[in-house]
Amino acid sequence: MYPPLVLQSPYLLAPMAGFTTSGVRRLLLGQGAGAASTGLVDAEGLARQSPGSLRRAAREAAPGPQILQLFANQPEILGQAAALAAPLGFQGVELNLGCPAAPLVARGCGGALLGRWPELRALLKVLREASPLPAGIKCRSGQLPGDGQFLILHELAAEAGLDWFCLHPRSLSGAYVEQPDWSLVDRLPAGGPRLWAVGDLRTAAEARAALAAHPGLEAVLIGRAALTLPWIFRLCRGEVAPAPREGAALLAALLRSLVADLDWQEARRLLPGLLGHLGLPADEAAAFRLADRRRLPEWIDLLERQLIAGPPPAITGNPFLR
Ligand SMILES: Cc1cc2nc3c(=O)[nH]c(=O)nc-3n(C[C@H](O)[C@H](O)[C@H](O)COP(=O)(O)O)c2cc1C
């Protein structure tokens, strides 16, 4: 039998497709994240061991638990993929029920499953039974603001015996425009799966306040802020902010992990947005220059200059969503 999921701290790294690669998870677990999830992995691709899905499900040794996040809408395929989580070295497995991205929704996965309760019941049963690892779901509040679908999902998760339930308390239709409604978290009954929540926690102070304000929560997740402030998990634990040079070295390490872990097309699609946001040159050749270890000091100098001028602004919306 596998051990329960033991969180290193109540501040976890949120799954972010394209960004929470194996190297980034290792880096942020090293900074004190309590656990770290992969981005979305296509269960079908993983079940047939496609190179892209295997790369997204890659895991390297890291100082903390790692969760494989899958998307699927067929129980049999979900079962095959979830069964691979333990052999791949993960400590937990999660089904995504909240992604509003068009390609996923068109395939009837992620957020498209909300409201399809019999299908969901079957999927959650398989998720629980196919893997010996602790398992959970991550979802939005519902299809529309105020529809309360998360309460039904929570009931189904409890009925299936899942270990955790993670709520991003804004609706699918609200994308990133609707404000997260953290009061929804307090409507989740105790006594079922462990409760986690995520949404717009931009600083360590906000993360600590969210946890303190919602006593039913075991943990909160931090997504976008971890991409611009990779030391945020240290701050959550009460440590002081790193000096600009150390912060710059951490950011450079995060960017270089992305270049190492992504394929060329993904890097070209995702990196310029993040580089531009950090005030760095975001041209097509930037990924090449990042990959060149000899140029690392240049990147650190550039980042240090930015950090001396002030912390990077928060990422608003999901500028990477297509
Ligand atoms: C670039 C990006 C990719 C994301 N990919 C995923 C994903 O693969 N799976 C998932 O459940 N949520 C995904 N999310 C949602 C985040 O996990 C999180 O719920 C959301 O960003 C709110 O948290 P934040 O305000 O701390 O970023 C993604 C968000 C962003 C910005």
The ligand as an SDF file (V2000), in Angstrom:
LIG
                    3D

 31 33  0  0  0  0  0  0  0  0999 V2000
   -0.3870   29.1560  -17.9300 C   0  0  0  0  0  0  0  0  0  0  0  0
   -1.3810   28.4130  -17.0900 C   0  0  0  0  0  0  0  0  0  0  0  0
   -1.5680   27.0630  -17.2790 C   0  0  0  0  0  0  0  0  0  0  0  0
   -2.4860   26.3640  -16.4920 C   0  0  0  0  0  0  0  0  0  0  0  0
   -2.6050   25.0230  -16.6540 N   0  0  0  0  0  0  0  0  0  0  0  0
   -3.4000   24.3260  -15.8120 C   0  0  0  0  0  0  0  0  0  0  0  0
   -3.4100   22.9110  -15.8730 C   0  0  0  0  0  0  0  0  0  0  0  0
   -2.6850   22.2850  -16.6520 O   0  0  0  0  0  0  0  0  0  0  0  0
   -4.2470   22.2560  -15.0230 N   0  0  0  0  0  0  0  0  0  0  0  0
   -5.0380   22.9230  -14.1150 C   0  0  0  0  0  0  0  0  0  0  0  0
   -5.7500   22.2930  -13.3570 O   0  0  0  0  0  0  0  0  0  0  0  0
   -5.0130   24.2560  -14.0320 N   0  0  0  0  0  0  0  0  0  0  0  0
   -4.2070   24.9690  -14.8430 C   0  0  0  0  0  0  0  0  0  0  0  0
   -4.1260   26.3240  -14.7160 N   0  0  0  0  0  0  0  0  0  0  0  0
   -4.8910   26.9770  -13.6420 C   0  0  0  0  0  0  0  0  0  0  0  0
   -4.0390   27.0970  -12.3750 C   0  0  0  0  0  0  0  0  0  0  0  0
   -3.7330   25.8480  -11.8250 O   0  0  0  0  0  0  0  0  0  0  0  0
   -4.7610   27.9350  -11.2940 C   0  0  0  0  0  0  0  0  0  0  0  0
   -5.9410   27.2550  -10.9340 O   0  0  0  0  0  0  0  0  0  0  0  0
   -5.1270   29.3310  -11.7750 C   0  0  0  0  0  0  0  0  0  0  0  0
   -4.0900   29.9240  -12.5380 O   0  0  0  0  0  0  0  0  0  0  0  0
   -5.4210   30.2500  -10.5880 C   0  0  0  0  0  0  0  0  0  0  0  0
   -4.3050   30.2950   -9.7410 O   0  0  0  0  0  0  0  0  0  0  0  0
   -3.2630   31.5390   -9.7340 P   0  0  0  0  0  0  0  0  0  0  0  0
   -4.1110   32.7790   -9.6530 O   0  0  0  0  0  0  0  0  0  0  0  0
   -2.4210   31.2990   -8.5260 O   0  0  0  0  0  0  0  0  0  0  0  0
   -2.5080   31.4910  -11.0250 O   0  0  0  0  0  0  0  0  0  0  0  0
   -3.2480   27.0410  -15.5200 C   0  0  0  0  0  0  0  0  0  0  0  0
   -3.0650   28.4100  -15.3350 C   0  0  0  0  0  0  0  0  0  0  0  0
   -2.1440   29.0950  -16.1020 C   0  0  0  0  0  0  0  0  0  0  0  0
   -1.9420   30.5640  -15.8690 C   0  0  0  0  0  0  0  0  0  0  0  0
  1  2  1  0
  2  3  1  0
  2 30  2  0
  3  4  2  0
  4  5  1  0
  4 28  1  0
  5  6  2  0
  6  7  1  0
  6 13  1  0
  7  8  2  0
  7  9  1  0
  9 10  1  0
 10 11  2  0
 10 12  1  0
 12 13  2  0
 13 14  1  0
 14 15  1  0
 14 28  1  0
 15 16  1  0
 16 17  1  0
 16 18  1  0
 18 19  1  0
 18 20  1  0
 20 21  1  0
 20 22  1  0
 22 23  1  0
 23 24  1  0
 24 25  2  0
 24 26  1  0
 24 27  1  0
 28 29  2  0
 29 30  1  0
 30 31  1  0
M  END
$$$$
